[in-house]
Amino acid sequence: MKIQVLNHDKNVLEFKMIGERHTLPQLLKTELLANSEVEFVSYKLEHPLDNDSSFILKTKKTDPKKVLIETCKDIIKDLDNFEAAVKSLK
């Protein structure tokens, strides 16, 4: 996946996810909203036929890149737990 950074400063990270429409951006948004350090998070497609989504993350104090990385790690842990649960099915 390719990510194009549009803006990154102390409390804001804006980027475009190339080739991603709703699946990953919605998952990230949902998980980020659970983080008390997140002040605002959203994503959008400029046009219904676009294949790229624009994502914005605003944090209270922490570097948004750090918050995004930690959220990705949490999602991976959740997916690992889900995979283990599926493997245990009979």
A tleap script that builds the chain and sets N, CA, C and O, in Angstrom:
source leaprc.protein.ff14SB
mol = sequence {
  NMET LYS ILE GLN VAL LEU ASN HIE ASP LYS
  ASN VAL LEU GLU PHE LYS MET ILE GLY GLU
  ARG HIE THR LEU PRO GLN LEU LEU LYS THR
  GLU LEU LEU ALA ASN SER GLU VAL GLU PHE
  VAL SER TYR LYS LEU GLU HIE PRO LEU ASP
  ASN ASP SER SER PHE ILE LEU LYS THR LYS
  LYS THR ASP PRO LYS LYS VAL LEU ILE GLU
  THR CYS LYS ASP ILE ILE LYS ASP LEU ASP
  ASN PHE GLU ALA ALA VAL LYS SER LEU CLYS
}
set mol.1.N position { 0.846 -1.173 0.000 }
set mol.1.CA position { 0.000 0.000 0.000 }
set mol.1.C position { 0.893 1.238 0.000 }
set mol.1.O position { 1.941 1.267 0.645 }
set mol.2.N position { 0.467 2.234 -0.718 }
set mol.2.CA position { 1.200 3.487 -0.772 }
set mol.2.C position { 0.431 4.545 0.014 }
set mol.2.O position { -0.792 4.649 -0.085 }
set mol.3.N position { 1.174 5.327 0.798 }
set mol.3.CA position { 0.591 6.419 1.566 }
set mol.3.C position { 1.267 7.709 1.139 }
set mol.3.O position { 2.494 7.799 1.085 }
set mol.4.N position { 0.456 8.695 0.839 }
set mol.4.CA position { 0.971 10.010 0.456 }
set mol.4.C position { 0.636 10.995 1.577 }
set mol.4.O position { -0.536 11.289 1.816 }
set mol.5.N position { 1.656 11.501 2.260 }
set mol.5.CA position { 1.443 12.449 3.351 }
set mol.5.C position { 1.114 13.816 2.761 }
set mol.5.O position { 1.840 14.344 1.918 }
set mol.6.N position { 0.004 14.370 3.228 }
set mol.6.CA position { -0.434 15.686 2.775 }
set mol.6.C position { -0.039 16.776 3.769 }
set mol.6.O position { 0.251 17.908 3.380 }
set mol.7.N position { -0.029 16.425 5.056 }
set mol.7.CA position { 0.321 17.372 6.114 }
set mol.7.C position { 0.676 16.582 7.367 }
set mol.7.O position { -0.036 15.649 7.741 }
set mol.8.N position { 1.770 16.954 8.011 }
set mol.8.CA position { 2.139 16.337 9.281 }
set mol.8.C position { 2.800 17.400 10.137 }
set mol.8.O position { 3.898 17.870 9.838 }
set mol.9.N position { 2.113 17.769 11.205 }
set mol.9.CA position { 2.717 18.686 12.161 }
set mol.9.C position { 2.511 18.133 13.560 }
set mol.9.O position { 2.220 16.948 13.726 }
set mol.10.N position { 2.660 18.974 14.552 }
set mol.10.CA position { 2.642 18.522 15.944 }
set mol.10.C position { 1.423 17.675 16.307 }
set mol.10.O position { 1.565 16.638 16.956 }
set mol.11.N position { 0.247 18.095 15.904 }
set mol.11.CA position { -0.971 17.403 16.320 }
set mol.11.C position { -1.866 16.951 15.181 }
set mol.11.O position { -2.961 16.446 15.430 }
set mol.12.N position { -1.438 17.116 13.950 }
set mol.12.CA position { -2.281 16.747 12.811 }
set mol.12.C position { -1.486 15.914 11.815 }
set mol.12.O position { -0.341 16.222 11.483 }
set mol.13.N position { -2.130 14.852 11.354 }
set mol.13.CA position { -1.574 14.038 10.279 }
set mol.13.C position { -2.667 13.856 9.239 }
set mol.13.O position { -3.731 13.307 9.525 }
set mol.14.N position { -2.393 14.321 8.038 }
set mol.14.CA position { -3.301 14.135 6.910 }
set mol.14.C position { -2.555 13.338 5.852 }
set mol.14.O position { -1.418 13.656 5.505 }
set mol.15.N position { -3.206 12.300 5.344 }
set mol.15.CA position { -2.562 11.494 4.318 }
set mol.15.C position { -3.603 10.872 3.405 }
set mol.15.O position { -4.786 10.803 3.736 }
set mol.16.N position { -3.141 10.427 2.262 }
set mol.16.CA position { -4.001 9.757 1.292 }
set mol.16.C position { -3.575 8.298 1.247 }
set mol.16.O position { -2.387 7.991 1.144 }
set mol.17.N position { -4.550 7.404 1.325 }
set mol.17.CA position { -4.303 5.965 1.224 }
set mol.17.C position { -4.615 5.565 -0.218 }
set mol.17.O position { -5.776 5.518 -0.625 }
set mol.18.N position { -3.573 5.280 -0.970 }
set mol.18.CA position { -3.716 4.963 -2.380 }
set mol.18.C position { -4.268 3.543 -2.534 }
set mol.18.O position { -3.702 2.587 -2.004 }
set mol.19.N position { -5.371 3.422 -3.261 }
set mol.19.CA position { -5.966 2.114 -3.516 }
set mol.19.C position { -6.843 1.582 -2.394 }
set mol.19.O position { -7.245 0.419 -2.424 }
set mol.20.N position { -7.143 2.413 -1.411 }
set mol.20.CA position { -8.012 2.004 -0.298 }
set mol.20.C position { -9.271 2.847 -0.309 }
set mol.20.O position { -9.206 4.075 -0.369 }
set mol.21.N position { -10.419 2.187 -0.250 }
set mol.21.CA position { -11.675 2.921 -0.272 }
set mol.21.C position { -12.264 3.041 1.131 }
set mol.21.O position { -12.141 4.098 1.751 }
set mol.22.N position { -12.893 1.999 1.646 }
set mol.22.CA position { -13.569 2.107 2.943 }
set mol.22.C position { -13.081 1.110 3.988 }
set mol.22.O position { -13.091 1.428 5.177 }
set mol.23.N position { -12.662 -0.061 3.594 }
set mol.23.CA position { -12.415 -1.125 4.563 }
set mol.23.C position { -11.374 -0.737 5.607 }
set mol.23.O position { -11.692 -0.684 6.795 }
set mol.24.N position { -10.174 -0.473 5.203 }
set mol.24.CA position { -9.124 -0.115 6.158 }
set mol.24.C position { -9.339 1.264 6.781 }
set mol.24.O position { -9.167 1.399 7.992 }
set mol.25.N position { -9.701 2.279 6.027 }
set mol.25.CA position { -9.936 3.580 6.665 }
set mol.25.C position { -11.019 3.538 7.748 }
set mol.25.O position { -10.873 4.177 8.790 }
set mol.26.N position { -12.086 2.805 7.516 }
set mol.26.CA position { -13.156 2.725 8.519 }
set mol.26.C position { -12.680 1.989 9.765 }
set mol.26.O position { -13.006 2.389 10.883 }
set mol.27.N position { -11.914 0.916 9.583 }
set mol.27.CA position { -11.358 0.188 10.724 }
set mol.27.C position { -10.443 1.099 11.542 }
set mol.27.O position { -10.555 1.155 12.766 }
set mol.28.N position { -9.546 1.807 10.871 }
set mol.28.CA position { -8.652 2.730 11.570 }
set mol.28.C position { -9.436 3.814 12.305 }
set mol.28.O position { -9.140 4.125 13.458 }
set mol.29.N position { -10.416 4.376 11.647 }
set mol.29.CA position { -11.219 5.436 12.261 }
set mol.29.C position { -11.906 4.935 13.527 }
set mol.29.O position { -11.872 5.603 14.561 }
set mol.30.N position { -12.523 3.770 13.447 }
set mol.30.CA position { -13.231 3.205 14.594 }
set mol.30.C position { -12.292 2.977 15.766 }
set mol.30.O position { -12.612 3.328 16.902 }
set mol.31.N position { -11.139 2.393 15.495 }
set mol.31.CA position { -10.179 2.113 16.563 }
set mol.31.C position { -9.570 3.398 17.124 }
set mol.31.O position { -9.365 3.503 18.334 }
set mol.32.N position { -9.283 4.360 16.276 }
set mol.32.CA position { -8.708 5.621 16.745 }
set mol.32.C position { -9.682 6.396 17.627 }
set mol.32.O position { -9.260 7.061 18.573 }
set mol.33.N position { -10.963 6.320 17.333 }
set mol.33.CA position { -11.961 7.025 18.143 }
set mol.33.C position { -12.004 6.519 19.584 }
set mol.33.O position { -12.457 7.232 20.479 }
set mol.34.N position { -11.540 5.301 19.809 }
set mol.34.CA position { -11.514 4.736 21.157 }
set mol.34.C position { -10.326 5.256 21.974 }
set mol.34.O position { -10.258 5.028 23.182 }
set mol.35.N position { -9.403 5.945 21.327 }
set mol.35.CA position { -8.208 6.458 21.993 }
set mol.35.C position { -8.501 7.843 22.568 }
set mol.35.O position { -8.916 8.746 21.842 }
set mol.36.N position { -8.286 8.004 23.868 }
set mol.36.CA position { -8.600 9.284 24.526 }
set mol.36.C position { -7.707 10.430 24.053 }
set mol.36.O position { -8.043 11.596 24.263 }
set mol.37.N position { -6.595 10.122 23.427 }
set mol.37.CA position { -5.686 11.154 22.923 }
set mol.37.C position { -6.167 11.742 21.587 }
set mol.37.O position { -5.692 12.794 21.158 }
set mol.38.N position { -7.105 11.059 20.946 }
set mol.38.CA position { -7.595 11.509 19.639 }
set mol.38.C position { -8.678 12.569 19.826 }
set mol.38.O position { -9.670 12.357 20.523 }
set mol.39.N position { -8.462 13.693 19.195 }
set mol.39.CA position { -9.432 14.785 19.240 }
set mol.39.C position { -10.404 14.712 18.064 }
set mol.39.O position { -11.590 15.006 18.212 }
set mol.40.N position { -9.894 14.319 16.900 }
set mol.40.CA position { -10.720 14.240 15.696 }
set mol.40.C position { -10.091 13.253 14.733 }
set mol.40.O position { -8.870 13.201 14.589 }
set mol.41.N position { -10.937 12.466 14.073 }
set mol.41.CA position { -10.458 11.561 13.025 }
set mol.41.C position { -11.572 11.386 12.004 }
set mol.41.O position { -12.744 11.256 12.357 }
set mol.42.N position { -11.192 11.384 10.745 }
set mol.42.CA position { -12.163 11.184 9.682 }
set mol.42.C position { -11.442 10.780 8.402 }
set mol.42.O position { -10.232 10.949 8.259 }
set mol.43.N position { -12.221 10.247 7.492 }
set mol.43.CA position { -11.686 9.969 6.160 }
set mol.43.C position { -12.779 10.264 5.147 }
set mol.43.O position { -13.961 10.329 5.486 }
set mol.44.N position { -12.366 10.442 3.899 }
set mol.44.CA position { -13.351 10.697 2.850 }
set mol.44.C position { -12.797 10.256 1.508 }
set mol.44.O position { -11.588 10.143 1.308 }
set mol.45.N position { -13.717 10.015 0.606 }
set mol.45.CA position { -13.392 9.815 -0.800 }
set mol.45.C position { -13.848 11.078 -1.509 }
set mol.45.O position { -14.974 11.536 -1.313 }
set mol.46.N position { -12.981 11.635 -2.325 }
set mol.46.CA position { -13.323 12.878 -3.010 }
set mol.46.C position { -14.494 12.691 -3.974 }
set mol.46.O position { -15.267 13.618 -4.212 }
set mol.47.N position { -14.616 11.484 -4.525 }
set mol.47.CA position { -15.650 11.182 -5.511 }
set mol.47.C position { -16.046 9.719 -5.337 }
set mol.47.O position { -15.188 8.901 -5.005 }
set mol.48.N position { -17.308 9.357 -5.547 }
set mol.48.CA position { -17.739 7.964 -5.363 }
set mol.48.C position { -16.957 6.938 -6.181 }
set mol.48.O position { -16.913 5.764 -5.812 }
set mol.49.N position { -16.347 7.355 -7.269 }
set mol.49.CA position { -15.587 6.419 -8.094 }
set mol.49.C position { -14.100 6.393 -7.749 }
set mol.49.O position { -13.347 5.619 -8.341 }
set mol.50.N position { -13.665 7.225 -6.804 }
set mol.50.CA position { -12.256 7.252 -6.408 }
set mol.50.C position { -11.838 5.944 -5.752 }
set mol.50.O position { -12.636 5.281 -5.090 }
set mol.51.N position { -10.585 5.588 -5.944 }
set mol.51.CA position { -10.011 4.416 -5.288 }
set mol.51.C position { -9.099 4.806 -4.135 }
set mol.51.O position { -8.534 3.931 -3.479 }
set mol.52.N position { -8.943 6.084 -3.878 }
set mol.52.CA position { -8.068 6.566 -2.820 }
set mol.52.C position { -8.895 7.298 -1.768 }
set mol.52.O position { -9.859 7.989 -2.096 }
set mol.53.N position { -8.513 7.142 -0.507 }
set mol.53.CA position { -9.218 7.856 0.552 }
set mol.53.C position { -8.271 8.831 1.236 }
set mol.53.O position { -7.093 8.536 1.436 }
set mol.54.N position { -8.794 9.978 1.587 }
set mol.54.CA position { -8.050 10.984 2.340 }
set mol.54.C position { -8.399 10.813 3.811 }
set mol.54.O position { -9.569 10.674 4.165 }
set mol.55.N position { -7.385 10.824 4.661 }
set mol.55.CA position { -7.541 10.535 6.081 }
set mol.55.C position { -6.951 11.690 6.877 }
set mol.55.O position { -5.892 12.211 6.531 }
set mol.56.N position { -7.637 12.089 7.945 }
set mol.56.CA position { -7.111 13.136 8.823 }
set mol.56.C position { -7.228 12.681 10.274 }
set mol.56.O position { -8.253 12.151 10.702 }
set mol.57.N position { -6.156 12.904 11.008 }
set mol.57.CA position { -6.094 12.541 12.424 }
set mol.57.C position { -5.560 13.735 13.201 }
set mol.57.O position { -4.484 14.250 12.898 }
set mol.58.N position { -6.315 14.172 14.201 }
set mol.58.CA position { -5.884 15.272 15.060 }
set mol.58.C position { -5.849 14.763 16.493 }
set mol.58.O position { -6.820 14.185 16.980 }
set mol.59.N position { -4.728 14.982 17.160 }
set mol.59.CA position { -4.556 14.520 18.532 }
set mol.59.C position { -4.480 15.708 19.489 }
set mol.59.O position { -4.299 16.853 19.075 }
set mol.60.N position { -4.624 15.402 20.785 }
set mol.60.CA position { -4.568 16.456 21.797 }
set mol.60.C position { -3.129 16.901 22.055 }
set mol.60.O position { -2.825 18.091 21.984 }
set mol.61.N position { -2.243 15.944 22.354 }
set mol.61.CA position { -0.852 16.291 22.670 }
set mol.61.C position { 0.157 15.394 21.960 }
set mol.61.O position { 1.223 15.857 21.555 }
set mol.62.N position { -0.168 14.141 21.813 }
set mol.62.CA position { 0.764 13.157 21.268 }
set mol.62.C position { 0.897 13.296 19.756 }
set mol.62.O position { -0.052 13.673 19.068 }
set mol.63.N position { 2.084 12.987 19.251 }
set mol.63.CA position { 2.318 12.991 17.807 }
set mol.63.C position { 1.317 12.036 17.152 }
set mol.63.O position { 1.251 10.869 17.539 }
set mol.64.N position { 0.547 12.494 16.185 }
set mol.64.CA position { -0.466 11.637 15.564 }
set mol.64.C position { 0.120 10.400 14.883 }
set mol.64.O position { -0.541 9.364 14.815 }
set mol.65.N position { 1.338 10.494 14.383 }
set mol.65.CA position { 1.973 9.322 13.774 }
set mol.65.C position { 2.161 8.229 14.822 }
set mol.65.O position { 1.933 7.052 14.539 }
set mol.66.N position { 2.574 8.610 16.024 }
set mol.66.CA position { 2.754 7.644 17.116 }
set mol.66.C position { 1.414 6.993 17.483 }
set mol.66.O position { 1.343 5.780 17.683 }
set mol.67.N position { 0.368 7.796 17.568 }
set mol.67.CA position { -0.968 7.273 17.891 }
set mol.67.C position { -1.434 6.312 16.798 }
set mol.67.O position { -2.009 5.266 17.099 }
set mol.68.N position { -1.194 6.651 15.555 }
set mol.68.CA position { -1.588 5.795 14.435 }
set mol.68.C position { -0.835 4.467 14.470 }
set mol.68.O position { -1.431 3.412 14.253 }
set mol.69.N position { 0.460 4.510 14.739 }
set mol.69.CA position { 1.259 3.283 14.811 }
set mol.69.C position { 0.768 2.390 15.945 }
set mol.69.O position { 0.621 1.183 15.756 }
set mol.70.N position { 0.512 2.962 17.118 }
set mol.70.CA position { 0.013 2.174 18.254 }
set mol.70.C position { -1.353 1.565 17.942 }
set mol.70.O position { -1.628 0.426 18.318 }
set mol.71.N position { -2.194 2.312 17.265 }
set mol.71.CA position { -3.507 1.791 16.881 }
set mol.71.C position { -3.365 0.635 15.906 }
set mol.71.O position { -4.090 -0.354 16.013 }
set mol.72.N position { -2.449 0.743 14.965 }
set mol.72.CA position { -2.198 -0.358 14.025 }
set mol.72.C position { -1.742 -1.608 14.775 }
set mol.72.O position { -2.170 -2.716 14.453 }
set mol.73.N position { -0.880 -1.434 15.767 }
set mol.73.CA position { -0.420 -2.572 16.576 }
set mol.73.C position { -1.587 -3.210 17.328 }
set mol.73.O position { -1.669 -4.435 17.425 }
set mol.74.N position { -2.490 -2.383 17.862 }
set mol.74.CA position { -3.670 -2.908 18.560 }
set mol.74.C position { -4.569 -3.696 17.612 }
set mol.74.O position { -5.096 -4.744 17.985 }
set mol.75.N position { -4.744 -3.205 16.405 }
set mol.75.CA position { -5.560 -3.909 15.411 }
set mol.75.C position { -4.930 -5.253 15.069 }
set mol.75.O position { -5.635 -6.255 14.946 }
set mol.76.N position { -3.616 -5.281 14.916 }
set mol.76.CA position { -2.918 -6.536 14.612 }
set mol.76.C position { -3.113 -7.537 15.747 }
set mol.76.O position { -3.329 -8.722 15.494 }
set mol.77.N position { -3.038 -7.071 17.003 }
set mol.77.CA position { -3.277 -7.962 18.149 }
set mol.77.C position { -4.698 -8.524 18.103 }
set mol.77.O position { -4.906 -9.718 18.318 }
set mol.78.N position { -5.669 -7.660 17.823 }
set mol.78.CA position { -7.060 -8.116 17.728 }
set mol.78.C position { -7.221 -9.160 16.625 }
set mol.78.O position { -7.918 -10.158 16.809 }
set mol.79.N position { -6.585 -8.935 15.493 }
set mol.79.CA position { -6.670 -9.892 14.385 }
set mol.79.C position { -5.971 -11.203 14.726 }
set mol.79.O position { -6.440 -12.272 14.335 }
set mol.80.N position { -4.859 -11.133 15.448 }
set mol.80.CA position { -4.181 -12.357 15.893 }
set mol.80.C position { -5.081 -13.162 16.827 }
set mol.80.O position { -5.160 -14.386 16.718 }
set mol.81.N position { -5.759 -12.472 17.746 }
set mol.81.CA position { -6.693 -13.151 18.653 }
set mol.81.C position { -7.860 -13.762 17.888 }
set mol.81.O position { -8.297 -14.872 18.191 }
set mol.82.N position { -8.358 -13.037 16.901 }
set mol.82.CA position { -9.450 -13.556 16.080 }
set mol.82.C position { -8.992 -14.785 15.306 }
set mol.82.O position { -9.718 -15.776 15.223 }
set mol.83.N position { -7.793 -14.723 14.741 }
set mol.83.CA position { -7.251 -15.867 14.007 }
set mol.83.C position { -7.134 -17.087 14.913 }
set mol.83.O position { -7.473 -18.197 14.503 }
set mol.84.N position { -6.662 -16.892 16.133 }
set mol.84.CA position { -6.542 -18.001 17.085 }
set mol.84.C position { -7.915 -18.584 17.410 }
set mol.84.O position { -8.066 -19.800 17.519 }
set mol.85.N position { -8.907 -17.722 17.563 }
set mol.85.CA position { -10.262 -18.198 17.850 }
set mol.85.C position { -10.818 -18.998 16.680 }
set mol.85.O position { -11.470 -20.023 16.882 }
set mol.86.N position { -10.567 -18.544 15.471 }
set mol.86.CA position { -11.040 -19.265 14.283 }
set mol.86.C position { -10.347 -20.616 14.178 }
set mol.86.O position { -10.984 -21.621 13.862 }
set mol.87.N position { -9.059 -20.642 14.439 }
set mol.87.CA position { -8.313 -21.903 14.365 }
set mol.87.C position { -8.805 -22.915 15.393 }
set mol.87.O position { -8.704 -24.122 15.175 }
set mol.88.N position { -9.337 -22.429 16.513 }
set mol.88.CA position { -9.809 -23.341 17.554 }
set mol.88.C position { -11.205 -23.897 17.275 }
set mol.88.O position { -11.669 -24.782 17.994 }
set mol.89.N position { -11.873 -23.395 16.251 }
set mol.89.CA position { -13.200 -23.901 15.893 }
set mol.89.C position { -13.110 -25.347 15.429 }
set mol.89.O position { -12.132 -25.760 14.805 }
set mol.90.N position { -14.141 -26.098 15.744 }
set mol.90.CA position { -14.179 -27.495 15.304 }
set mol.90.C position { -15.254 -27.687 14.291 }
set mol.90.O position { -15.445 -28.798 13.797 }
savepdb mol mol.pdb
quit
